[in-house]
Amino acid sequence: MTLREAIDKYLAAGGSYGESVALASLGESHEETERSFSLFDEDYHISRFLHLRNDSGEKFQINGFPQTHVSIDAEIESIL
């Protein structure tokens, strides 16, 4: 999943930037979600706009940490 695809899926699920969205609602396989968000999390230019959270719901291992939700800042558009 590219960053643009992830953002499009996030906005479709959450309606707008800043909303907390379950990673499971993005419509990708468990493995693809873990792989993509781990890569995004490792890149400073991307990760500063992503806010991962471990709450109730399906758990994803993002760089070794369990996460369930993400919120994305609108300023991420500046790097697309």
LINPE-V559013 format. One record per pair of residues at least 12 apart in sequence whose ideal C-beta (glycine too) atoms are under 10 Angstrom apart, sorted by the first residue. I is the first residue (numbers start at 0). J is the second residue. Records with the same first field share a line. If there is no record, write none. Layout:
# LINPE-V559013
I = J + J
This chain:
# LINPE-V559013
0 = 25 + 26 + 27 + 28 + 31 + 32 + 34 + 35 + 36 + 38 + 39
1 = 35 + 79
2 = 35 + 38 + 39 + 42 + 44 + 45 + 48 + 49 + 75 + 78 + 79
3 = 79
4 = 25 + 26 + 27 + 35
5 = 25 + 27 + 32 + 35 + 36 + 39 + 45 + 49 + 69 + 71 + 75
6 = 48 + 71 + 75 + 76 + 79
7 = 25
8 = 20 + 24 + 25 + 26 + 27 + 32
9 = 22 + 24 + 25 + 49 + 69 + 70 + 71 + 75
10 = 71
11 = 24 + 25 + 26
12 = 24 + 25 + 26 + 69
13 = 25 + 68 + 69 + 70 + 71
15 = 71 + 73
16 = 48 + 70 + 71 + 72 + 73 + 74 + 75 + 76
17 = 50 + 70 + 71 + 72 + 73
18 = 68 + 69 + 70 + 71
19 = 50 + 52 + 54 + 67 + 68 + 69 + 70 + 71
20 = 67 + 68 + 69 + 70 + 71
21 = 52 + 54 + 55 + 56 + 57 + 59 + 67 + 68 + 69
22 = 35 + 36 + 51 + 52 + 56 + 57 + 58 + 59 + 61 + 66 + 67 + 68 + 69
23 = 56 + 57 + 58 + 59 + 67 + 68
24 = 56 + 57 + 68 + 69
25 = 59 + 69
29 = 57 + 58 + 59 + 60
30 = 59
32 = 57 + 59 + 60 + 61 + 66 + 69
33 = 58 + 59 + 60 + 61 + 62 + 66
34 = 59 + 61
35 = 61
36 = 49 + 51 + 59 + 60 + 61 + 62 + 66 + 69
37 = 59 + 60 + 61 + 62 + 63 + 64 + 66
38 = 61 + 62
39 = 51 + 61 + 62 + 69 + 71 + 75
40 = 61 + 62 + 64 + 66 + 69
41 = 61 + 62
42 = 78
44 = 75 + 77 + 78
45 = 71 + 75 + 78
46 = 62
47 = 72 + 74 + 75 + 78
48 = 70 + 71 + 72 + 73 + 74 + 75 + 76 + 77 + 78
49 = 61 + 69 + 70 + 71 + 72 + 75
50 = 68 + 69 + 70 + 71 + 72
51 = 64 + 65 + 66 + 67 + 68 + 69 + 70
52 = 66 + 67 + 68 + 69 + 70
53 = 65 + 66 + 67 + 68
54 = 66 + 67 + 68
55 = 67 + 68
56 = 68
